[in-house]
Amino acid sequence: MKLLRNRRLTFTVLLVSILALLMGGCGTQPAAQDENEPVKFKIGHCTWVGYGPLYIAQEKGFFAKYNIEPEMVIIEDESQYAAALAANRIQALGNVVDRDVIHYANGVDAKFVCAMDQSYGGDGIIASGDIKTVKDLEGKTVGLDKASTSYFFFLAVLDKYGVDESKINIQEMTAGDAGAAFVAGKLDAAVAWEPWLTQANQREGGHVLISSRDFPGYIVDVISVRQDFIDQHPEAVLGLVKAWNEAVDYYKTNPDEGNQIMAKALSLSEQEIADMAKGVQFMGTEENKSFFDETKATDSIYYITELASQFWTEKGVLKEKVEPAEIVVPRFVQEAAQ
């Protein structure tokens, strides 16, 4: 299979972010333009089906409808995300919530304006036959990547089931290596994503212990936009959110054509896109309304931001917590739903 989503959290991003902030004046500002001209800006993202509806919005004219002309910039190395945003080489980014919390904490002033997709079965913990519950992981050897969203997901699972991480023998490796090692019988369990979840049964007794389908709202991609761009072009940000919602709606009713558009844009086959999309739930108007509802105790952008901030602070990645109200901007989701 070709390149899937790069979920690694490269901690050198902390240094890169600081350097980028110092060079912020060197970034390219979106050119001043006539009010009748479309607002041009750049959105960064890696190769992942969850960002594919951006290309549907482009292809079907939804961006043009709202007088915006975003350029999608594929960035596979996550260590470049924070630097690109801080230096204004891109004005928006599609990325996972827990990692964008880290970027924000380290000085990248970009805010959450819209949810894009959530992992819904595409990530999980695969385990040997004798591991029936999360509690059974105690005393076992689990392969996972601590520098990734996989680790955040794992911590969330342990927290829910009251399992102490210190009672588990963690072997650090990439998700792909963890999946392969598990299938080869070298690990008791692994935190991985597709295709390893499907392939877990290649090992006798191997099964999916917990998947992101059991933890909706934990691994969520969002659109983050620089605060200065929000201030300068609020109508363009609203247009972006509306266009995204329309693209998701279009995909839901035209999946074959949508897969074709996304496959071409992301240089993947239509079958690869279709397979990847099975583990993803795209978030349109109604899903965003629910996810950006501050009154919900769980399953919201506020809850997952608080949880990510708490976990990364406890692990020493952040010096202090990020308050959800600092980074979440709900107005565009609310206005787009009207």
PEMO-V356004 format. One record per residue. N is the residue number from 1. RES is the residue in one small letter. D_CENTER is the distance of its C-alpha to the mean C-alpha in Angstrom with 1 decimal. Layout:
# PEMO-V356004
n=N res=RES d_center=D_CENTER
n=N res=RES d_center=D_CENTER
This chain:
# PEMO-V356004
n=1 res=m d_center=20.2
n=2 res=k d_center=18.8
n=3 res=l d_center=15.8
n=4 res=l d_center=12.7
n=5 res=r d_center=9.2
n=6 res=n d_center=9.8
n=7 res=r d_center=8.0
n=8 res=r d_center=11.0
n=9 res=l d_center=11.5
n=10 res=t d_center=14.7
n=11 res=f d_center=16.8
n=12 res=t d_center=19.0
n=13 res=v d_center=16.5
n=14 res=l d_center=18.6
n=15 res=l d_center=21.6
n=16 res=v d_center=20.2
n=17 res=s d_center=18.9
n=18 res=i d_center=22.4
n=19 res=l d_center=24.1
n=20 res=a d_center=22.1
n=21 res=l d_center=23.0
n=22 res=l d_center=26.6
n=23 res=m d_center=26.5
n=24 res=g d_center=24.8
n=25 res=g d_center=28.0
n=26 res=c d_center=27.8
n=27 res=g d_center=24.7
n=28 res=t d_center=25.4
n=29 res=q d_center=25.5
n=30 res=p d_center=25.2
n=31 res=a d_center=28.8
n=32 res=a d_center=30.9
n=33 res=q d_center=31.8
n=34 res=d d_center=34.0
n=35 res=e d_center=32.9
n=36 res=n d_center=33.4
n=37 res=e d_center=31.2
n=38 res=p d_center=27.5
n=39 res=v d_center=25.2
n=40 res=k d_center=23.6
n=41 res=f d_center=20.4
n=42 res=k d_center=17.7
n=43 res=i d_center=13.9
n=44 res=g d_center=12.2
n=45 res=h d_center=9.5
n=46 res=c d_center=9.9
n=47 res=t d_center=11.5
n=48 res=w d_center=9.4
n=49 res=v d_center=10.9
n=50 res=g d_center=8.1
n=51 res=y d_center=9.2
n=52 res=g d_center=12.7
n=53 res=p d_center=14.1
n=54 res=l d_center=14.3
n=55 res=y d_center=17.1
n=56 res=i d_center=18.7
n=57 res=a d_center=19.0
n=58 res=q d_center=20.6
n=59 res=e d_center=22.8
n=60 res=k d_center=24.1
n=61 res=g d_center=24.9
n=62 res=f d_center=22.6
n=63 res=f d_center=21.8
n=64 res=a d_center=25.6
n=65 res=k d_center=26.4
n=66 res=y d_center=24.9
n=67 res=n d_center=26.4
n=68 res=i d_center=23.3
n=69 res=e d_center=22.8
n=70 res=p d_center=19.3
n=71 res=e d_center=19.1
n=72 res=m d_center=16.0
n=73 res=v d_center=15.9
n=74 res=i d_center=14.3
n=75 res=i d_center=13.6
n=76 res=e d_center=13.1
n=77 res=d d_center=14.0
n=78 res=e d_center=11.5
n=79 res=s d_center=14.7
n=80 res=q d_center=15.4
n=81 res=y d_center=12.5
n=82 res=a d_center=14.2
n=83 res=a d_center=17.5
n=84 res=a d_center=16.9
n=85 res=l d_center=15.9
n=86 res=a d_center=18.7
n=87 res=a d_center=21.2
n=88 res=n d_center=20.4
n=89 res=r d_center=20.0
n=90 res=i d_center=17.1
n=91 res=q d_center=16.9
n=92 res=a d_center=13.4
n=93 res=l d_center=9.9
n=94 res=g d_center=6.8
n=95 res=n d_center=4.0
n=96 res=v d_center=2.4
n=97 res=v d_center=5.8
n=98 res=d d_center=7.9
n=99 res=r d_center=8.0
n=100 res=d d_center=8.6
n=101 res=v d_center=11.2
n=102 res=i d_center=12.8
n=103 res=h d_center=13.0
n=104 res=y d_center=14.6
n=105 res=a d_center=16.9
n=106 res=n d_center=18.2
n=107 res=g d_center=19.3
n=108 res=v d_center=16.7
n=109 res=d d_center=17.6
n=110 res=a d_center=14.7
n=111 res=k d_center=13.9
n=112 res=f d_center=11.5
n=113 res=v d_center=13.4
n=114 res=c d_center=11.6
n=115 res=a d_center=9.0
n=116 res=m d_center=8.1
n=117 res=d d_center=7.5
n=118 res=q d_center=7.4
n=119 res=s d_center=8.4
n=120 res=y d_center=12.1
n=121 res=g d_center=14.2
n=122 res=g d_center=12.3
n=123 res=d d_center=12.0
n=124 res=g d_center=15.0
n=125 res=i d_center=18.1
n=126 res=i d_center=21.0
n=127 res=a d_center=24.5
n=128 res=s d_center=28.1
n=129 res=g d_center=30.6
n=130 res=d d_center=32.0
n=131 res=i d_center=28.8
n=132 res=k d_center=28.8
n=133 res=t d_center=26.9
n=134 res=v d_center=24.4
n=135 res=k d_center=27.6
n=136 res=d d_center=28.9
n=137 res=l d_center=26.4
n=138 res=e d_center=28.7
n=139 res=g d_center=30.8
n=140 res=k d_center=28.7
n=141 res=t d_center=27.0
n=142 res=v d_center=23.2
n=143 res=g d_center=21.4
n=144 res=l d_center=17.8
n=145 res=d d_center=16.0
n=146 res=k d_center=16.2
n=147 res=a d_center=14.3
n=148 res=s d_center=10.9
n=149 res=t d_center=8.5
n=150 res=s d_center=11.3
n=151 res=y d_center=13.7
n=152 res=f d_center=12.0
n=153 res=f d_center=12.0
n=154 res=f d_center=15.5
n=155 res=l d_center=16.7
n=156 res=a d_center=15.7
n=157 res=v d_center=17.7
n=158 res=l d_center=20.6
n=159 res=d d_center=20.7
n=160 res=k d_center=21.1
n=161 res=y d_center=23.8
n=162 res=g d_center=25.5
n=163 res=v d_center=25.4
n=164 res=d d_center=26.1
n=165 res=e d_center=23.9
n=166 res=s d_center=27.1
n=167 res=k d_center=28.8
n=168 res=i d_center=26.5
n=169 res=n d_center=27.0
n=170 res=i d_center=23.7
n=171 res=q d_center=23.9
n=172 res=e d_center=21.2
n=173 res=m d_center=20.1
n=174 res=t d_center=17.3
n=175 res=a d_center=15.7
n=176 res=g d_center=17.8
n=177 res=d d_center=20.9
n=178 res=a d_center=20.4
n=179 res=g d_center=20.4
n=180 res=a d_center=23.4
n=181 res=a d_center=25.2
n=182 res=f d_center=24.9
n=183 res=v d_center=26.3
n=184 res=a d_center=29.0
n=185 res=g d_center=30.0
n=186 res=k d_center=29.3
n=187 res=l d_center=26.9
n=188 res=d d_center=27.3
n=189 res=a d_center=23.6
n=190 res=a d_center=20.3
n=191 res=v d_center=16.6
n=192 res=a d_center=15.1
n=193 res=w d_center=13.5
n=194 res=e d_center=15.3
n=195 res=p d_center=18.0
n=196 res=w d_center=19.1
n=197 res=l d_center=18.8
n=198 res=t d_center=21.2
n=199 res=q d_center=23.3
n=200 res=a d_center=23.8
n=201 res=n d_center=27.1
n=202 res=q d_center=28.5
n=203 res=r d_center=29.6
n=204 res=e d_center=32.2
n=205 res=g d_center=31.0
n=206 res=g d_center=27.3
n=207 res=h d_center=25.0
n=208 res=v d_center=21.6
n=209 res=l d_center=22.2
n=210 res=i d_center=19.0
n=211 res=s d_center=16.0
n=212 res=s d_center=12.8
n=213 res=r d_center=15.2
n=214 res=d d_center=17.2
n=215 res=f d_center=14.5
n=216 res=p d_center=12.8
n=217 res=g d_center=10.6
n=218 res=y d_center=9.5
n=219 res=i d_center=6.2
n=220 res=v d_center=4.8
n=221 res=d d_center=3.0
n=222 res=v d_center=6.1
n=223 res=i d_center=8.9
n=224 res=s d_center=10.5
n=225 res=v d_center=14.2
n=226 res=r d_center=16.9
n=227 res=q d_center=19.4
n=228 res=d d_center=22.4
n=229 res=f d_center=21.1
n=230 res=i d_center=20.6
n=231 res=d d_center=24.1
n=232 res=q d_center=25.6
n=233 res=h d_center=24.1
n=234 res=p d_center=23.1
n=235 res=e d_center=24.3
n=236 res=a d_center=22.0
n=237 res=v d_center=18.9
n=238 res=l d_center=20.3
n=239 res=g d_center=21.0
n=240 res=l d_center=17.5
n=241 res=v d_center=16.3
n=242 res=k d_center=19.4
n=243 res=a d_center=18.9
n=244 res=w d_center=15.4
n=245 res=n d_center=16.9
n=246 res=e d_center=19.8
n=247 res=a d_center=17.9
n=248 res=v d_center=16.2
n=249 res=d d_center=19.8
n=250 res=y d_center=21.3
n=251 res=y d_center=19.1
n=252 res=k d_center=20.0
n=253 res=t d_center=23.7
n=254 res=n d_center=23.7
n=255 res=p d_center=21.3
n=256 res=d d_center=23.6
n=257 res=e d_center=23.8
n=258 res=g d_center=20.1
n=259 res=n d_center=19.5
n=260 res=q d_center=22.2
n=261 res=i d_center=20.8
n=262 res=m d_center=17.3
n=263 res=a d_center=19.0
n=264 res=k d_center=21.3
n=265 res=a d_center=18.7
n=266 res=l d_center=16.5
n=267 res=s d_center=19.7
n=268 res=l d_center=19.1
n=269 res=s d_center=21.6
n=270 res=e d_center=21.6
n=271 res=q d_center=21.8
n=272 res=e d_center=18.8
n=273 res=i d_center=16.8
n=274 res=a d_center=18.5
n=275 res=d d_center=17.9
n=276 res=m d_center=14.2
n=277 res=a d_center=14.1
n=278 res=k d_center=16.0
n=279 res=g d_center=13.3
n=280 res=v d_center=11.0
n=281 res=q d_center=12.0
n=282 res=f d_center=11.6
n=283 res=m d_center=12.1
n=284 res=g d_center=15.2
n=285 res=t d_center=17.9
n=286 res=e d_center=18.9
n=287 res=e d_center=15.5
n=288 res=n d_center=14.6
n=289 res=k d_center=18.0
n=290 res=s d_center=17.7
n=291 res=f d_center=14.3
n=292 res=f d_center=15.7
n=293 res=d d_center=19.0
n=294 res=e d_center=20.0
n=295 res=t d_center=22.8
n=296 res=k d_center=20.8
n=297 res=a d_center=21.1
n=298 res=t d_center=18.0
n=299 res=d d_center=15.1
n=300 res=s d_center=14.3
n=301 res=i d_center=12.1
n=302 res=y d_center=15.1
n=303 res=y d_center=15.4
n=304 res=i d_center=11.9
n=305 res=t d_center=12.2
n=306 res=e d_center=15.7
n=307 res=l d_center=15.0
n=308 res=a d_center=12.5
n=309 res=s d_center=15.1
n=310 res=q d_center=17.9
n=311 res=f d_center=16.7
n=312 res=w d_center=16.0
n=313 res=t d_center=19.3
n=314 res=e d_center=21.1
n=315 res=k d_center=20.0
n=316 res=g d_center=21.3
n=317 res=v d_center=18.2
n=318 res=l d_center=18.8
n=319 res=k d_center=22.4
n=320 res=e d_center=21.9
n=321 res=k d_center=19.6
n=322 res=v d_center=17.7
n=323 res=e d_center=18.9
n=324 res=p d_center=16.5
n=325 res=a d_center=19.2
n=326 res=e d_center=18.8
n=327 res=i d_center=15.3
n=328 res=v d_center=14.9
n=329 res=v d_center=17.0
n=330 res=p d_center=17.8
n=331 res=r d_center=20.6
n=332 res=f d_center=19.0
n=333 res=v d_center=17.6
n=334 res=q d_center=21.0
n=335 res=e d_center=23.0
n=336 res=a d_center=21.2
n=337 res=a d_center=22.2
n=338 res=q d_center=25.8
